[in-house]
Amino acid sequence: MIDDALIIIPAFNEGSVIGETMAELHKFASKVIVVNDGSKDDTAQKAGKAGASVLSHAANLGYGAALKTGFTYALRYFKEPYLMAFDADGQHDPAFLKSLLEPVRAGEADYAIGSRFLSGPSQATPAARKIGSRVFSIATSALIGQKITDPTSGMIALTRNVAKIFASKFFPFDFPDADVLIMLSRMGYRIREAPVVMREARRPGSMHAGLVRPAYYIMKMGVSMVHFALRRDLKEQRREMESVF
Amino acid sequence: MFFKQKIFAIIAASALLVLIAVLVKRRKLREELALLWLITGIGIMALVIGYPLLEMVSKLIGAVVPTTTLFLFAFLFLILISISFSVRFSRISDQMQSVITEISFLRKELEDLKNQKQAGPG
């Protein structure tokens, strides 16, 4: 049972699945914060009933903003040395949380990311997402000089210092993934990947569904990656942000 | 520039300046936002009234017809205004996010306090 890390779950209209996800998660971790990102359904009530600490946004701000709220809350009100992020839709297998946290606990990494591509070929990932992930994987690996196989994974473990960066103005509102890896690497944080299993989501519908959102995602991510790759002041920013909280 | 074009441009620029003045007076437009619009109106007026200036600028930028210069500057001003709005929008988004985050913390604290009170002492 993980009791030295807080698990943060951003949730938007996940009322139909959050109870099941929480029940499974509680077998592996005791402290869970659900950030209800302006859901129109009963996500907050179901999460609360399932034993999570629930924070509710008054309006829908996006996945990144919900994560940011969770990390800020954890830094301000809790003392746990490690923080983790986990999806509400049941895509992440909580059995892998412990192995994901291990390199961070051991002091070998500041940020660990769960990679579905390190744990065998039979992962429930749509073809378009696989291609997108591969493209961002190549670009990210080239920019940070370290092989990253799954930069778009939302299953992560981090230290409090990295959480301070996530709670800052540098953390994106919408889709934090490859750009955040580049930012953290340029700030001098150590990044590690750990194999995890991703399953079919319990609820259909993805934030990357349709045509407009994926197109926006690719362009926005491209701009954001170039932005962080070109910045030369990230180590100074790290020092400044770590001194907060 | 034809006389009719000149008259129309002067009327349009004057109307823009009056509209901005009225909006600022009624507190419907903040002064800092009005500044860009005032610069736009005054710029158009200056180029129309000071025709030699318009001709000089046209020559400088290689425009064949002075009206092209007017349109070009109007277009540039609109781009500047759009960028200015985007900057403001980014700042307001950040502020809104902070406010919503803080409200969520306060709600949580309030709920926790209510629950503690309901549970009673001890």
Interface residues (C-beta under 8 A of the other chain):
Chain A: V35 S53 V54 L55 S56 H57 A58 A59 L61 A65 K68 T69 T72 Y73 R76 K169 F173
Chain B: S93 D94 Q97 I100 T101 I103 S104 F105 R107 K108
